[in-house]
Amino acid sequence: MARIAVQREAFDLAAETRALTAGRVDVGGVASFIGICRADDGLLAMTLEHYPGMTERAIAAIAAEAERRWPLSGCTVIHRYGRLLPGEPIVLVLTASRHRNAALEACAFLIDWLKTRAPFWKSEEFADGTTRWVEARAEDDAATARWGS
């Protein structure tokens, strides 16, 4: 069963990795991805909003799909919300498996899905005082489409 968290506070990669693998003898590899807030085009901050409960259920459903598709020993998905500054971590995905390929593929699957389908709304603030909602990008949709429905 995957560990899913949607939280304001930052996460600790080492602590989350230890929690995922503690006492497990069936883990041969852990794949990880950390998404970080960039400072492109004068970005000052990004604010992520979500509906509590709905977001966690949606992430849990796709984590369960990853567990069906690959022989995972464990999975952790932590996504932050609130106002984030450039350089701050936004999302953590950890997947553990007996073999690296399953962990790596499942991690990529989860990140592609989170980028395009997770129910978050993102607003960006810029140095010139403008704000804008983040729009979907065709290249992100194409990355997700490779996994099928």
Rosetta blueprint (number, residue, H / E / L):
1 M L
2 A L
3 R E
4 I E
5 A E
6 V E
7 Q E
8 R L
9 E L
10 A L
11 F L
12 D L
13 L H
14 A H
15 A H
16 E H
17 T H
18 R H
19 A H
20 L H
21 T H
22 A L
23 G L
24 R L
25 V L
26 D L
27 V L
28 G L
29 G E
30 V E
31 A E
32 S E
33 F E
34 I E
35 G E
36 I E
37 C L
38 R L
39 A L
40 D H
41 D H
42 G H
43 L E
44 L E
45 A E
46 M E
47 T E
48 L E
49 E E
50 H E
51 Y L
52 P L
53 G L
54 M H
55 T H
56 E H
57 R H
58 A H
59 I H
60 A H
61 A H
62 I H
63 A H
64 A H
65 E H
66 A H
67 E H
68 R H
69 R H
70 W L
71 P L
72 L E
73 S E
74 G E
75 C E
76 T E
77 V E
78 I E
79 H E
80 R E
81 Y L
82 G E
83 R E
84 L E
85 L L
86 P L
87 G L
88 E L
89 P E
90 I E
91 V E
92 L E
93 V E
94 L E
95 T E
96 A E
97 S E
98 R L
99 H L
100 R H
101 N H
102 A H
103 A H
104 L H
105 E H
106 A H
107 C H
108 A H
109 F H
110 L H
111 I H
112 D H
113 W H
114 L H
115 K H
116 T H
117 R H
118 A L
119 P L
120 F E
121 W E
122 K E
123 S E
124 E E
125 E E
126 F E
127 A L
128 D L
129 G L
130 T L
131 T E
132 R E
133 W E
134 V L
135 E L
136 A L
137 R L
138 A H
139 E H
140 D H
141 D H
142 A H
143 A H
144 T H
145 A H
146 R L
147 W L
148 G L
149 S L
